[in-house]
Amino acid sequence: MNSPMAGESGCQLMKRLAKELKVSIAKTQEQATEVASRITGLEAQANPDQSQIGALKQALEVLGKKAEEERASLSELEDVISENC
């Protein structure tokens, strides 16, 4: 997360951070979709590389956890914003 910009109020900072989190969540979801697509493509092959599929499934799990954590952070931040701004 970025530090406050000059002249930025607490509410402005939180709103900016919420916007940045939304962008990050979208990017993470996009990456997860790409990884899932690669897994599907590999599994459709006659002799798929199981080690590569396993690695991609692990990556997909990490991306899922990251998105979940970011959504929780965003929800908390939005609650604070709605209560205080």
Summary of the structure (lengths in Angstrom):
residues: 85
radius of gyration: 18.0
end to end distance: 19.6
largest distance: 60.1
contacts: 205
relative contact order: 0.16
helix: 81%
strand: 0%
